[in-house]
Amino acid sequence: MKKNYFLLTLLCVSFLGFSQEFTIDFEGTDPLSSLPTGVTHVEPTENVLAYVAESSYIFDSAGGDIIQYVSDSGAGGQIIDRAQFANTVVTDTDSSSKTFQGDYTGHIIIDENALGADDFTLRLDYKQFGHKMGSTSCGFITIVGEESTGVWKSDRITSKNGGYTSGMGLAFGGFPYGTVLPVFKNIVLTYTASDQMYRFYVDGALASTSDAAQASGEWNNRKIYLGFTGQDHNATTDHLDATTGEFTTNGLRSDGRIADLQTRMDNIQVYKKAISDADVTKLFNGGTLAVNQLSKETFKTFPNPVKDVLYFSTNTVSSVEIYNILGAKVLSQKVTNSVDMSDLKAGIYLLKATDTNNLEVKTLKVVKE
């Protein structure tokens, strides 16, 4: 990945580990005010013009639930012009759990502080509804990043009425809206820098793999918008400011249509690695992934500075790699609770420890005397 970091910083970022970074379940008191670092929710602004067909499912903010729309003038659709309601947390009738409820342009952003700079996995439960326009490419997942310094671009996965979803080299079904009863889908998006490919999973099964390498995965300062497209409904106008990386408007209106849907999201999880097909299925079936053993305890090395043998405060280390300040690997070996550094020259080194679950979880600076 193209990152313009100082070398030692790059090494440290690369070795931060592959643990699950966070889960947001929207339970507790006022969860929208206590989101993890790197995650924000953006309130909708401006009035919206939404074409709502008869019997389309929409969120009734007054009643607090999803209802089927009945027009004032009888059968047939009509364009509704109204102020948007604020992002909120509601109890979903189907899941009986608290979920994020966003109006058309209300959305969630996950930036690189939470996502990481390389491989990632984004997992969440997602439900969409709010209008019916068969030709509209509606907001689902949008990624924004710097292609080069000061030059921002966007890429997106969009959903069309009837269940066809595409973008980022992906194409699959499974996300209808309009007059179709909205249900939660468990979705997973992974990215691997080695092949620059996205993979998308629905309810534990692989739905699509990018048909070619995707440049957006390699952009710097990536951020993901959930439930927001950032373009007009006809997909001809992108509202991204290419110099700032910000969208210039939240009220994306064109021809009396809006390119965003009402959404519900729950159980948002981020991993700083691309989890496997088997792990996606395991999580969907209620399983858990291997735990980063070193992250559960205070991992220390001693003595530091060291003359010969460096000892670890735990016996859950399976192997280590040691790099000099130029980034060259100078030592790699299997270990238990210590490593012999007597043959190394005096200087500053970075030690990467891997635990017995083969998860890269800890990097420390070591001074060799």
C-alpha positions as a Markdown table, in Angstrom:
| # | Residue | x | y | z |
|---|---|---|---|---|
| 1 | Met | 0.0 | 0.0 | 0.0 |
| 2 | Lys | 1.2 | 3.5 | -0.9 |
| 3 | Lys | 1.8 | 5.1 | 2.5 |
| 4 | Asn | 4.1 | 8.1 | 3.0 |
| 5 | Tyr | 5.1 | 7.4 | 6.6 |
| 6 | Phe | 8.5 | 7.6 | 8.3 |
| 7 | Leu | 10.0 | 4.0 | 8.2 |
| 8 | Leu | 9.8 | 3.3 | 11.9 |
| 9 | Thr | 6.2 | 4.4 | 11.9 |
| 10 | Leu | 5.4 | 2.2 | 8.9 |
| 11 | Leu | 6.9 | -0.8 | 10.7 |
| 12 | Cys | 4.9 | -0.1 | 13.8 |
| 13 | Val | 1.7 | 0.3 | 11.9 |
| 14 | Ser | 2.2 | -2.9 | 10.0 |
| 15 | Phe | 2.8 | -4.9 | 13.2 |
| 16 | Leu | 0.0 | -3.6 | 15.3 |
| 17 | Gly | -1.8 | -6.9 | 15.2 |
| 18 | Phe | -4.9 | -8.4 | 13.7 |
| 19 | Ser | -7.2 | -8.3 | 16.6 |
| 20 | Gln | -10.9 | -7.3 | 16.4 |
| 21 | Glu | -10.7 | -3.5 | 17.0 |
| 22 | Phe | -14.3 | -3.0 | 18.3 |
| 23 | Thr | -17.9 | -4.0 | 18.2 |
| 24 | Ile | -20.8 | -1.4 | 18.2 |
| 25 | Asp | -24.1 | -2.9 | 19.4 |
| 26 | Phe | -25.9 | 0.4 | 20.2 |
| 27 | Glu | -26.9 | -0.9 | 23.6 |
| 28 | Gly | -26.4 | 1.1 | 26.8 |
| 29 | Thr | -27.1 | 4.7 | 27.5 |
| 30 | Asp | -26.7 | 7.2 | 24.6 |
| 31 | Pro | -24.5 | 4.9 | 22.5 |
| 32 | Leu | -24.2 | 7.5 | 19.7 |
| 33 | Ser | -22.2 | 9.8 | 22.0 |
| 34 | Ser | -19.7 | 7.1 | 22.9 |
| 35 | Leu | -18.6 | 5.6 | 19.6 |
| 36 | Pro | -15.1 | 4.2 | 19.3 |
| 37 | Thr | -12.2 | 6.4 | 18.1 |
| 38 | Gly | -12.4 | 6.7 | 14.3 |
| 39 | Val | -16.1 | 6.2 | 14.1 |
| 40 | Thr | -18.6 | 9.1 | 13.8 |
| 41 | His | -22.2 | 9.4 | 12.9 |
| 42 | Val | -23.3 | 12.3 | 10.7 |
| 43 | Glu | -26.7 | 13.9 | 11.2 |
| 44 | Pro | -28.9 | 14.4 | 8.2 |
| 45 | Thr | -29.5 | 18.0 | 7.1 |
| 46 | Glu | -31.9 | 19.8 | 4.7 |
| 47 | Asn | -35.2 | 18.7 | 3.5 |
| 48 | Val | -35.4 | 15.7 | 1.1 |
| 49 | Leu | -37.5 | 14.8 | -1.8 |
| 50 | Ala | -38.2 | 11.1 | -1.8 |
| 51 | Tyr | -40.4 | 9.2 | -4.2 |
| 52 | Val | -42.5 | 6.9 | -2.1 |
| 53 | Ala | -44.7 | 4.4 | -3.9 |
| 54 | Glu | -47.9 | 3.0 | -2.4 |
| 55 | Ser | -47.1 | 0.3 | 0.1 |
| 56 | Ser | -43.4 | 1.2 | 0.2 |
| 57 | Tyr | -41.8 | 0.6 | 3.6 |
| 58 | Ile | -40.7 | 3.7 | 5.5 |
| 59 | Phe | -39.7 | 4.7 | 9.0 |
| 60 | Asp | -42.5 | 6.5 | 10.9 |
| 61 | Ser | -40.5 | 8.7 | 13.2 |
| 62 | Ala | -43.7 | 9.6 | 15.1 |
| 63 | Gly | -44.6 | 6.0 | 15.8 |
| 64 | Gly | -41.1 | 4.8 | 16.0 |
| 65 | Asp | -41.5 | 1.8 | 13.7 |
| 66 | Ile | -41.3 | 0.8 | 10.1 |
| 67 | Ile | -44.7 | 1.0 | 8.3 |
| 68 | Gln | -46.0 | 0.7 | 4.8 |
| 69 | Tyr | -46.8 | 4.0 | 3.2 |
| 70 | Val | -50.3 | 5.0 | 2.3 |
| 71 | Ser | -50.6 | 8.1 | 0.1 |
| 72 | Asp | -53.1 | 10.9 | 0.9 |
| 73 | Ser | -54.3 | 10.8 | -2.6 |
| 74 | Gly | -55.0 | 7.1 | -3.0 |
| 75 | Ala | -53.0 | 4.5 | -4.9 |
| 76 | Gly | -49.8 | 5.5 | -6.7 |
| 77 | Gly | -46.6 | 7.0 | -5.7 |
| 78 | Gln | -45.8 | 10.6 | -4.8 |
| 79 | Ile | -42.8 | 12.7 | -4.0 |
| 80 | Ile | -42.6 | 13.6 | -0.3 |
| 81 | Asp | -40.8 | 16.8 | 0.7 |
| 82 | Arg | -40.0 | 16.9 | 4.3 |
| 83 | Ala | -37.4 | 17.7 | 7.0 |
| 84 | Gln | -35.2 | 14.7 | 8.0 |
| 85 | Phe | -35.3 | 13.4 | 11.5 |
| 86 | Ala | -32.1 | 13.1 | 13.6 |
| 87 | Asn | -30.1 | 9.9 | 13.9 |
| 88 | Thr | -31.5 | 7.8 | 16.7 |
| 89 | Val | -31.3 | 4.4 | 18.4 |
| 90 | Val | -34.5 | 2.3 | 18.3 |
| 91 | Thr | -35.5 | -1.1 | 19.3 |
| 92 | Asp | -36.0 | -3.2 | 16.1 |
| 93 | Thr | -39.2 | -5.2 | 16.2 |
| 94 | Asp | -37.6 | -8.2 | 14.3 |
| 95 | Ser | -34.3 | -8.5 | 16.3 |
| 96 | Ser | -35.6 | -7.1 | 19.6 |
| 97 | Ser | -32.3 | -5.3 | 20.0 |
| 98 | Lys | -31.3 | -1.7 | 19.8 |
| 99 | Thr | -30.1 | -0.5 | 16.4 |
| 100 | Phe | -28.9 | 2.7 | 14.7 |
| 101 | Gln | -31.8 | 4.3 | 12.7 |
| 102 | Gly | -30.8 | 6.9 | 10.1 |
| 103 | Asp | -32.9 | 9.0 | 7.8 |
| 104 | Tyr | -32.0 | 9.3 | 4.2 |
| 105 | Thr | -28.7 | 11.1 | 4.5 |
| 106 | Gly | -27.9 | 10.2 | 8.1 |
| 107 | His | -24.9 | 7.9 | 8.1 |
| 108 | Ile | -21.9 | 6.4 | 9.9 |
| 109 | Ile | -18.3 | 7.0 | 8.9 |
| 110 | Ile | -15.4 | 4.7 | 9.8 |
| 111 | Asp | -12.0 | 6.3 | 9.1 |
| 112 | Glu | -8.5 | 5.0 | 8.9 |
| 113 | Asn | -7.9 | 5.4 | 12.7 |
| 114 | Ala | -10.4 | 2.5 | 13.1 |
| 115 | Leu | -10.1 | 0.8 | 9.8 |
| 116 | Gly | -6.3 | 0.6 | 9.6 |
| 117 | Ala | -4.1 | 1.3 | 6.6 |
| 118 | Asp | -4.0 | -2.1 | 4.9 |
| 119 | Asp | -6.2 | -5.3 | 5.0 |
| 120 | Phe | -9.5 | -4.9 | 6.8 |
| 121 | Thr | -12.8 | -6.6 | 7.5 |
| 122 | Leu | -16.0 | -4.7 | 8.1 |
| 123 | Arg | -19.0 | -6.7 | 9.4 |
| 124 | Leu | -22.5 | -5.5 | 10.3 |
| 125 | Asp | -26.2 | -6.2 | 10.3 |
| 126 | Tyr | -27.9 | -4.0 | 7.7 |
| 127 | Lys | -31.5 | -3.2 | 6.7 |
| 128 | Gln | -32.6 | -0.6 | 4.1 |
| 129 | Phe | -35.9 | 0.9 | 3.1 |
| 130 | Gly | -37.5 | 4.3 | 2.5 |
| 131 | His | -38.7 | 4.7 | -1.1 |
| 132 | Lys | -39.0 | 2.9 | -4.4 |
| 133 | Met | -37.2 | 3.9 | -7.6 |
| 134 | Gly | -36.2 | 1.0 | -9.8 |
| 135 | Ser | -33.4 | 2.8 | -11.7 |
| 136 | Thr | -31.9 | 4.5 | -8.7 |
| 137 | Ser | -28.4 | 3.5 | -7.5 |
| 138 | Cys | -28.9 | 4.1 | -3.8 |
| 139 | Gly | -26.3 | 4.6 | -1.1 |
| 140 | Phe | -24.9 | 1.5 | 0.6 |
| 141 | Ile | -21.1 | 1.6 | 1.2 |
| 142 | Thr | -19.0 | 4.4 | -0.1 |
| 143 | Ile | -15.2 | 4.5 | 0.3 |
| 144 | Val | -13.2 | 7.8 | 0.1 |
| 145 | Gly | -9.5 | 8.3 | 0.1 |
| 146 | Glu | -6.5 | 10.1 | -1.3 |
| 147 | Glu | -5.3 | 8.7 | -4.6 |
| 148 | Ser | -2.3 | 11.1 | -4.3 |
| 149 | Thr | -1.5 | 13.9 | -1.9 |
| 150 | Gly | -4.4 | 16.3 | -2.0 |
| 151 | Val | -6.3 | 14.4 | -4.7 |
| 152 | Trp | -9.4 | 12.7 | -3.2 |
| 153 | Lys | -11.6 | 10.1 | -4.9 |
| 154 | Ser | -14.6 | 8.0 | -4.1 |
| 155 | Asp | -15.8 | 4.5 | -4.9 |
| 156 | Arg | -19.0 | 2.8 | -3.9 |
| 157 | Ile | -21.2 | -0.2 | -3.7 |
| 158 | Thr | -24.8 | 0.8 | -4.6 |
| 159 | Ser | -28.1 | -1.0 | -4.4 |
| 160 | Lys | -31.0 | -0.9 | -6.9 |
| 161 | Asn | -34.6 | -1.8 | -6.2 |
| 162 | Gly | -35.2 | -5.5 | -6.9 |
| 163 | Gly | -32.0 | -6.6 | -5.1 |
| 164 | Tyr | -29.2 | -5.9 | -7.6 |
| 165 | Thr | -26.1 | -4.6 | -5.9 |
| 166 | Ser | -22.8 | -3.6 | -7.5 |
| 167 | Gly | -19.6 | -1.6 | -7.3 |
| 168 | Met | -16.0 | -2.0 | -6.3 |
| 169 | Gly | -15.8 | -4.7 | -9.0 |
| 170 | Leu | -18.5 | -6.6 | -7.1 |
| 171 | Ala | -22.0 | -7.7 | -8.3 |
| 172 | Phe | -24.6 | -9.6 | -6.4 |
| 173 | Gly | -28.2 | -9.6 | -5.3 |
| 174 | Gly | -29.9 | -9.7 | -1.9 |
| 175 | Phe | -30.8 | -6.1 | -0.9 |
| 176 | Pro | -34.2 | -5.3 | -2.2 |
| 177 | Tyr | -36.2 | -2.3 | -0.9 |
| 178 | Gly | -39.4 | -0.5 | -1.7 |
| 179 | Thr | -42.5 | -2.6 | -1.3 |
| 180 | Val | -40.4 | -5.6 | -0.1 |
| 181 | Leu | -40.5 | -6.2 | 3.6 |
| 182 | Pro | -37.1 | -5.0 | 5.0 |
| 183 | Val | -35.1 | -7.6 | 6.9 |
| 184 | Phe | -31.6 | -7.5 | 8.4 |
| 185 | Lys | -28.8 | -9.0 | 6.3 |
| 186 | Asn | -25.5 | -9.9 | 7.9 |
| 187 | Ile | -22.9 | -8.4 | 5.6 |
| 188 | Val | -19.1 | -8.6 | 5.5 |
| 189 | Leu | -16.7 | -6.6 | 3.3 |
| 190 | Thr | -13.0 | -7.6 | 3.3 |
| 191 | Tyr | -10.0 | -6.1 | 1.5 |
| 192 | Thr | -6.6 | -7.7 | 0.9 |
| 193 | Ala | -3.7 | -5.5 | -0.2 |
| 194 | Ser | -1.8 | -8.5 | -1.7 |
| 195 | Asp | -4.3 | -8.7 | -4.6 |
| 196 | Gln | -6.1 | -5.4 | -4.1 |
| 197 | Met | -9.4 | -7.3 | -4.1 |
| 198 | Tyr | -12.7 | -6.8 | -2.2 |
| 199 | Arg | -14.8 | -9.8 | -1.1 |
| 200 | Phe | -18.4 | -9.4 | -0.1 |
| 201 | Tyr | -20.4 | -11.9 | 2.0 |
| 202 | Val | -24.1 | -12.1 | 2.8 |
| 203 | Asp | -25.4 | -14.2 | 5.7 |
| 204 | Gly | -22.2 | -16.1 | 6.0 |
| 205 | Ala | -21.7 | -17.0 | 2.4 |
| 206 | Leu | -19.4 | -15.4 | -0.3 |
| 207 | Ala | -21.6 | -13.3 | -2.6 |
| 208 | Ser | -19.0 | -11.7 | -4.9 |
| 209 | Thr | -15.3 | -11.1 | -5.4 |
| 210 | Ser | -13.9 | -8.1 | -7.2 |
| 211 | Asp | -13.5 | -8.9 | -10.9 |
| 212 | Ala | -10.1 | -7.0 | -11.0 |
| 213 | Ala | -7.7 | -5.2 | -8.7 |
| 214 | Gln | -9.3 | -2.2 | -7.1 |
| 215 | Ala | -7.3 | 1.0 | -6.8 |
| 216 | Ser | -9.6 | 2.4 | -4.0 |
| 217 | Gly | -8.2 | -0.2 | -1.6 |
| 218 | Glu | -4.8 | 1.4 | -1.9 |
| 219 | Trp | -5.9 | 5.0 | -1.3 |
| 220 | Asn | -4.4 | 6.8 | 1.6 |
| 221 | Asn | -6.5 | 8.0 | 4.6 |
| 222 | Arg | -9.4 | 5.8 | 3.6 |
| 223 | Lys | -12.8 | 6.2 | 5.2 |
| 224 | Ile | -16.0 | 4.3 | 4.7 |
| 225 | Tyr | -19.4 | 5.8 | 4.6 |
| 226 | Leu | -22.2 | 3.4 | 5.7 |
| 227 | Gly | -25.7 | 4.3 | 4.3 |
| 228 | Phe | -24.6 | 7.2 | 2.2 |
| 229 | Thr | -23.8 | 7.4 | -1.5 |
| 230 | Gly | -22.5 | 10.9 | -2.1 |
| 231 | Gln | -23.9 | 11.1 | -5.6 |
| 232 | Asp | -27.1 | 11.9 | -7.5 |
| 233 | His | -29.7 | 9.2 | -8.0 |
| 234 | Asn | -28.8 | 8.8 | -11.7 |
| 235 | Ala | -25.1 | 8.2 | -10.7 |
| 236 | Thr | -23.8 | 11.0 | -13.0 |
| 237 | Thr | -22.8 | 13.6 | -10.4 |
| 238 | Asp | -20.4 | 12.9 | -7.6 |
| 239 | His | -20.6 | 15.5 | -4.8 |
| 240 | Leu | -17.1 | 14.8 | -3.5 |
| 241 | Asp | -14.8 | 17.8 | -3.2 |
| 242 | Ala | -11.6 | 16.3 | -4.7 |
| 243 | Thr | -9.4 | 18.7 | -2.8 |
| 244 | Thr | -10.8 | 18.1 | 0.7 |
| 245 | Gly | -12.2 | 14.6 | 0.6 |
| 246 | Glu | -15.6 | 15.9 | 1.9 |
| 247 | Phe | -19.0 | 15.7 | 0.3 |
| 248 | Thr | -20.3 | 19.2 | -0.5 |
| 249 | Thr | -23.9 | 18.5 | 0.4 |
| 250 | Asn | -26.0 | 16.0 | 2.4 |
| 251 | Gly | -29.3 | 16.8 | 0.6 |
| 252 | Leu | -28.5 | 14.9 | -2.6 |
| 253 | Arg | -31.5 | 15.8 | -4.7 |
| 254 | Ser | -31.9 | 15.4 | -8.4 |
| 255 | Asp | -35.1 | 15.3 | -10.5 |
| 256 | Gly | -37.2 | 15.0 | -7.3 |
| 257 | Arg | -35.4 | 11.9 | -6.3 |
| 258 | Ile | -32.9 | 11.1 | -3.5 |
| 259 | Ala | -30.1 | 8.6 | -3.9 |
| 260 | Asp | -30.1 | 7.5 | -0.2 |
| 261 | Leu | -32.3 | 5.2 | 1.8 |
| 262 | Gln | -33.4 | 5.0 | 5.3 |
| 263 | Thr | -31.2 | 2.4 | 7.1 |
| 264 | Arg | -30.8 | 0.4 | 10.2 |
| 265 | Met | -27.4 | -0.9 | 11.4 |
| 266 | Asp | -26.4 | -3.1 | 14.3 |
| 267 | Asn | -23.4 | -5.1 | 15.6 |
| 268 | Ile | -20.8 | -3.2 | 13.6 |
| 269 | Gln | -17.4 | -4.9 | 13.8 |
| 270 | Val | -14.0 | -4.1 | 12.4 |
| 271 | Tyr | -10.9 | -6.3 | 12.1 |
| 272 | Lys | -7.5 | -5.1 | 10.9 |
| 273 | Lys | -7.1 | -8.1 | 8.7 |
| 274 | Ala | -9.1 | -9.8 | 5.9 |
| 275 | Ile | -10.8 | -12.8 | 7.7 |
| 276 | Ser | -11.2 | -16.0 | 5.7 |
| 277 | Asp | -14.4 | -17.6 | 4.2 |
| 278 | Ala | -14.4 | -20.1 | 7.0 |
| 279 | Asp | -14.2 | -17.3 | 9.7 |
| 280 | Val | -17.0 | -15.4 | 8.0 |
| 281 | Thr | -19.2 | -18.5 | 8.2 |
| 282 | Lys | -18.1 | -19.3 | 11.8 |
| 283 | Leu | -19.0 | -15.8 | 13.0 |
| 284 | Phe | -22.4 | -15.9 | 11.2 |
| 285 | Asn | -23.2 | -19.2 | 13.0 |
| 286 | Gly | -22.4 | -17.7 | 16.3 |
| 287 | Gly | -18.8 | -18.8 | 16.7 |
| 288 | Thr | -15.8 | -16.6 | 17.8 |
| 289 | Leu | -12.4 | -16.1 | 16.2 |
| 290 | Ala | -9.1 | -17.0 | 17.9 |
| 291 | Val | -8.2 | -14.6 | 20.6 |
| 292 | Asn | -5.0 | -12.5 | 20.5 |
| 293 | Gln | -3.4 | -14.0 | 23.6 |
| 294 | Leu | -0.8 | -11.3 | 24.1 |
| 295 | Ser | -3.4 | -8.6 | 24.0 |
| 296 | Lys | -5.0 | -10.1 | 27.1 |
| 297 | Glu | -2.0 | -9.4 | 29.3 |
| 298 | Thr | 0.7 | -6.8 | 29.7 |
| 299 | Phe | 3.4 | -8.0 | 27.4 |
| 300 | Lys | 6.9 | -6.9 | 28.4 |
| 301 | Thr | 10.5 | -7.7 | 27.6 |
| 302 | Phe | 13.5 | -7.5 | 30.0 |
| 303 | Pro | 16.2 | -6.5 | 30.3 |
| 304 | Asn | 15.9 | -3.6 | 27.9 |
| 305 | Pro | 18.6 | -2.5 | 27.0 |
| 306 | Val | 19.8 | -6.0 | 26.5 |
| 307 | Lys | 23.3 | -7.5 | 26.0 |
| 308 | Asp | 22.4 | -11.1 | 25.1 |
| 309 | Val | 19.2 | -12.9 | 26.1 |
| 310 | Leu | 15.9 | -11.0 | 26.0 |
| 311 | Tyr | 13.2 | -12.5 | 28.1 |
| 312 | Phe | 9.4 | -12.2 | 27.8 |
| 313 | Ser | 6.8 | -11.7 | 30.5 |
| 314 | Thr | 4.7 | -14.5 | 29.0 |
| 315 | Asn | 5.1 | -18.0 | 27.5 |
| 316 | Thr | 2.4 | -17.5 | 24.9 |
| 317 | Val | 4.9 | -16.2 | 22.3 |
| 318 | Ser | 5.5 | -18.6 | 19.5 |
| 319 | Ser | 8.0 | -16.7 | 17.2 |
| 320 | Val | 9.7 | -13.4 | 16.9 |
| 321 | Glu | 11.1 | -11.3 | 14.0 |
| 322 | Ile | 13.6 | -8.5 | 14.7 |
| 323 | Tyr | 14.2 | -5.6 | 12.3 |
| 324 | Asn | 16.9 | -2.9 | 12.3 |
| 325 | Ile | 16.0 | 0.8 | 11.9 |
| 326 | Leu | 16.4 | 0.5 | 8.1 |
| 327 | Gly | 13.6 | -2.0 | 8.0 |
| 328 | Ala | 15.8 | -5.1 | 7.3 |
| 329 | Lys | 14.9 | -8.3 | 9.0 |
| 330 | Val | 18.0 | -9.4 | 11.0 |
| 331 | Leu | 16.5 | -12.3 | 13.0 |
| 332 | Ser | 13.6 | -14.7 | 12.8 |
| 333 | Gln | 13.1 | -17.7 | 14.9 |
| 334 | Lys | 10.7 | -19.9 | 17.0 |
| 335 | Val | 10.8 | -19.1 | 20.7 |
| 336 | Thr | 9.0 | -19.8 | 24.0 |
| 337 | Asn | 9.9 | -17.2 | 26.6 |
| 338 | Ser | 13.2 | -15.6 | 25.4 |
| 339 | Val | 15.3 | -14.8 | 22.4 |
| 340 | Asp | 19.1 | -14.6 | 22.1 |
| 341 | Met | 20.3 | -11.3 | 20.7 |
| 342 | Ser | 24.0 | -11.7 | 21.5 |
| 343 | Asp | 25.0 | -11.8 | 17.8 |
| 344 | Leu | 23.4 | -8.5 | 16.9 |
| 345 | Lys | 25.2 | -5.3 | 16.8 |
| 346 | Ala | 24.5 | -2.5 | 19.2 |
| 347 | Gly | 21.6 | -0.3 | 18.2 |
| 348 | Ile | 17.9 | 0.1 | 18.1 |
| 349 | Tyr | 15.6 | -2.7 | 16.9 |
| 350 | Leu | 11.9 | -3.4 | 16.5 |
| 351 | Leu | 10.8 | -6.8 | 17.8 |
| 352 | Lys | 7.6 | -8.3 | 16.4 |
| 353 | Ala | 6.1 | -11.1 | 18.6 |
| 354 | Thr | 3.6 | -13.6 | 17.3 |
| 355 | Asp | 1.4 | -15.5 | 19.8 |
| 356 | Thr | 0.6 | -19.2 | 19.7 |
| 357 | Asn | -2.6 | -18.6 | 17.7 |
| 358 | Asn | -0.4 | -17.2 | 14.9 |
| 359 | Leu | -1.8 | -13.6 | 15.3 |
| 360 | Glu | 0.7 | -10.8 | 15.0 |
| 361 | Val | -0.1 | -8.8 | 18.1 |
| 362 | Lys | 2.8 | -6.9 | 19.6 |
| 363 | Thr | 5.7 | -4.8 | 18.4 |
| 364 | Leu | 8.3 | -3.3 | 20.8 |
| 365 | Lys | 11.4 | -1.2 | 20.5 |
| 366 | Val | 14.4 | -3.0 | 21.9 |
| 367 | Val | 17.8 | -1.4 | 22.6 |
| 368 | Lys | 20.9 | -3.7 | 22.1 |
| 369 | Glu | 24.0 | -2.8 | 24.0 |
